């Protein structure tokens, strides 16, 4: 299975993955908290990694549409893929009871990826105009400065 097939299948499976992650988060309020939290954390990391791969693909597709850029590959370096902070009261997570024994933690804030750098390899990587357009687009998309973005020429195959 190649990368594009994998990403297409992952995109199709995004909703079931989110449902599984939500179910794991609901379990945090019951039973063995440390094991469930660890499993929920792993699920969140897997979803976050998939989200970064999806962002790389979206960015690559967008960059390829720029005149002179051509075929493109994108690698994004992230510090925190995604993080969810829960509302706390005196160091304990605030949980709502939904009836029937169901509980749900209240989300305080969700933070997305914090980008550290980007490597863009494209056919037009040696063209100054294309390179400038790529730098500008990646900077606007990620919030990175130009010195955190590297644009290289794609090797001819």
Secondary structure, DSSP 8 states (H G I E B T S, - for coil): --HHHHHHHHHHTHHHHHHHHHHHHHGGGSS-HHHHHHHHHHHHHHHHHHHHHHHHHHHHHHHHTSTTT-SEEEEEEES-S-EEEE-EETTEE-EEEEETTEEEE-EEEEE---EEEEEEEETTTT-HHHHHHHHHHHHHHH---GGGEEEEE----
